[in-house]
Amino acid sequence: MYKKIIFLMAASIILVPSIHAFSLRLNVPVAGSYEVDDCSGCSPKSGGYSIRGIFGMFGLGYTVGTFDWGYPSTSDDTDTKLAANAVDLSASFGFFTIGVGSVISGTVEGKHGYTNTETDVPAPGYSRTNTWVLDTKRELDGSMTGTTSFINFNFGIGPIDLLVGYRMWNTKFKHKLVGTRTYTQTITPDIGFNSSTTESVNQSGDETKKMDFNQITAGIGFGF
């Protein structure tokens, strides 16, 4: 008899959805697990938010996940960031909620550039300096795709839920570089052969890039 009562109580905790007909939840990342390939000096970080409406047992959410590669200032790549927008569906079972979704749009931004200088002696008494400058911005080429999934644990305090969760992102995209490339030649002393040429750059990447990152989240929910 007692075993049956304990079993029914445990099952009700796990399977019965929230007593609220509708609840609204907001989650934000507080920590993450991610790394940047071939960049030991990078300091990556992520951010974003998720807002979700839960109707009884099922929910619909909109989530934004951001990722910053954190390249050092000495790198050819700087300020490289990604933002993914996703819509997901969820199901709630007592004190936890699980969900999956699709990336519906996104952006990629950043800077890629360098300055290379070479100096030689074309003739006795003269020096020649050649300078190449690349100044481009990184942009999304086409659309971003991918998936996201999560699990949330909620601890109810009256009409308020305290949330702790884990979210995974898998994004795919192509990027392009848009900007200018400048070549300058300077001969000292000046004999009239100095020159400077600038051309535009619009270069698409050949490969589809992948960026996967995971987030530990915290949040709050309100039942109505």
Buried (B, 14 or more C-beta within 10 A) or exposed (E): EEEEEEEEEEEEEEEEBBEBEEBBBBBBBEEBEBEBEEBEEBEBBBBBBBBBBBEEBBBBBBBBBBBBBBBEEEBEBBBBBBBBBBBBBBBBBBBBBBBBBEBBEBBBBBBBBEEEEEEEEEEEEBEBBEBEBBBBBBBBBEEBBBBBBBBBBBEBEEEEBEBBBBBBBBBBBBBBBBBEBBEBEBBEEEEEEEEEEEEEBEBEEEEEBEBBBBBEBBBBBEBE
